[in-house]
Amino acid sequence: MAIVLPTKKIKADRVNPKRLIIYSKPKTGKTSAFAGLENNLILDLENGADYVDALKVKISSLQELLDAGKAIKEAGKPYTYVTIDTVTALEDMVMPLAIKLYKQTSMGKNYDGDNVLSLPNGAGYLYLRQAFFQVLDFIDTLAPHIILSGHIKDKQVDDKGEMVMAANIDLTGKIKSLICANADAIGYMFRKGNQTILSFKTTDEVTCGARPQHLQNEEIVLSEMNDKGEIVSHWDKVYK
């Protein structure tokens, strides 16, 4: 097919992030915030949604995750959002697939271990990475918008909850940099009083940022408690 070159600027065809990464310290209210997003299915990989009312499915293995994805497709993909809670747990969950991919190679056909990361010279990281992104590509097909929830290593987080060094997303090796490069927006969540804040402010030292113009360098009050003690969500500031 011949390529037709444009003669004038083509308007943007996307406003909201297709893939959004949100990460924070543990126990900062990520799951509660996800529960406040309308028509958002939480795939709970860490039993973190037990205490919230939400659209949720508990996932304890890679096969259960694949089965849930198949069920979503068979149901006509009814959800506007699908959240993986957490992507940190997903990395551990894809290990059986990483082993399978390694065993399909000439070098690994006789492998009988249970963790490819134990292979000499770091050779196993390639297969873990391939498995991770194979599953993530599948997840991307389940809804118009995908949210990936992640953890941070506490010892590397600024005490004020405002600064996150680039290496702090709790993922392995190149998975960390590749998943950030392929995200439409990366937000850091923290608590401030009775508010849950989602920051997209970026510097050379902070893994935050966004392609959508309405999120660029913004700090959003994602949820807060009103005078009646009710949690009010403001996801409309993230998804226009």
N, C-alpha and C positions, 0 to 999 in steps of 0.2 A: 504493500500500500504506500502510495506516495505521500510524503509529509507536506502539509500545507502550512507555510510559514505565516505568522500573524502580521498584519499591517498596522494594528493599533492595539492598545493595552486590553487585555482580557480581564474581566471582572473576577474577583475572588469568588470561588464557588463553595467555600466553607467558612463558617463563622466560629463554630464551637469546636473544641478539641475532640478528635476521634479517640486518641489514647491519652489519658491523663494519669500522671503519677502523683500520688500524694503520700508523703512520708513524714514520720514524726517519731518522737520517743514513744515507747509503749505506754498505754493507759492515758492517752491524751484525748480520747473521745472520737477517734476516727470512725469506729464502727457505728456509734450513735449518730454521727453526722451522715454516714452513708444511709442509715435507716430513714433519715429525713428527706432523702431525695426520691421524688415521686417516680414510681415504676422502675425502681432500681433493684435488680436481683443480686443479692450478696452471695457469692460462693465462698463459704466460710471454711477456710483450710486450717484454722487454728482454734476452733471452738470459741471464737471471740464474740459471736453474736448471740450466745445463749441468754444474755440478760437484756436484749432489746427486741421490741416488736418490729418485725421487718419482713420483707420478701427475702427468704434465705433458704439455702440448701447447705447442709453440712457435708463436707468433702473430706475423706480420710485417706484417699489413695488416688493415684493417677487414673486408674480405671474408672473410679467413681466420677472424677472430673470429666473424663471423656464421655461417660454415660450421661452426665448432666447436660453436656453440650449437645449430644445427640437428641436428648429429650427437648431441649430448647428449640432446635431446628425442626423437629417433628411437630412441635406446637405452633410453628409459623413464626418463630422468633418474636414473641409478644412483648419483650422488654425493651425499653428505650435505652437502659443502661445495664451493664453487667459489671459488678465489682469483684475483683480477686482480692481476698482478704486472708492472707497477705501474699505478695509476690515473693517475699523472703521464704515463706513456706513452700511456695511453688517450686523454687529452685531445688529444695530437698526432695520434693515429690517426683521430679522427673528423672531421678537416678535410674530406675529400672529401664526407662527408654534409652538413657545414655549407655547403659550396659549392653542393651540390645543392638544399638548402633555400632558399638565397638566390636561386638561379637560377629557382626556382618563383614568385618574386614579380615584380611588374611592374617594379620598379626593377632587379632583378638578371637579367632574362631575357637580356641581352646580355653579361653578365659573362664574361670569359675569363681571370681571374686564378687564382692557385693558393693564395691565403691571404686569407680574408675579414677577417682582423684588420687588413688594410691599407686597408679601406674608411674613408672620411672620417668624422670625429667619433665614432669607435669603434662605428659601426653594426654591424660584423661580429661583435661579441661576443655579440649576441643569437642569431645563427644557430649560433655555436659552442656556446653554452649549450644551445640546443634540440637540437642533434645529440648532444651529450654525454649529456644526460639521456634522450634517446630510446634510445640504446644501453644506458645503465645500467638502464633499465626492462626491457629485453630480458634483460640479464644476471640481473636479480632473479628471473626465471622459471625459471632453470636448476637451482636447488637450494634446499633449505630454508634454507640459510645461505650468505651471500655475504660474502667478506672482500675488502676493498679495501686494497691495499698502496700506500703513498705515500712520497715523498721530502720532505725538508726542506732549505731553503737553509742550508748549513753556517754561514755568517757570522752567522746570527741565532739559533743554538742555544747555550744555556748550556754553558759549558765542562765542567760536571759532568754533563751529560746529564740534568738533572732539571727544567729549565725550558724550555718552548717557547711563544713568544709566539703569540697568536691568528692572526697573519697569516702564519705560517711554512709551512703546508702548501703545497707547490709546485704550485699550480693557479692558473688565471687568473680574475681578477675575481670576479663573483658566483658562479661555479661553486664556489669555495672555501667560501663561507658556506652556500650551499644544500646542498651535499653533506654538510656537517657537521650542519646542521639536520635532515636526513632520515636520519641514521645512528642506530642504536640504541645504539651504543657507539663511543667514540673512544679509542684507546690509543696511548701513546707508548712505543716500544721502545728500550731502550739496554742496553749491556753493562756488567756489573759483575763483575770477576774472571772466573770461569768460568761465570757465570750470564747468561742473557738475561732481562731484566726487562721486563714489560709494565705500564705505569702508567696507571691510570684516575683518578688524583688530579687534582682540578680546582680552579682558582682563577679570579679575574676575568681573569687574564692568560694562562691556559694552555688550549689547545684539547684538553682531555681530558674524559672523563666517560662516564656510562653510565645508561641507563634500568633495566636489570636490577638488582635489589637486591643480588645477590651480587657485582657488579662495582663498585658505587658507591664511589668514593674509595679503591679498593683498589690495591695494588701487588703484582703476581703474578710469581713466579719461573716463567717459561714453559718454560724448558729449562735444564739444567745438566749438567756432565760428572761422572760418578760415578768411583769409585776405579779402575775398570777402563778408564777413558778412553772410555767410551761416553756418548753424549748421551741424556739422559732427558728426555722431554717431559711437561709437566703441563697439557695442554689441558683436562683434566677440571675444572680450576679456572675456565676460561672458559666452557666449554659443559657444563652440569650434565647 
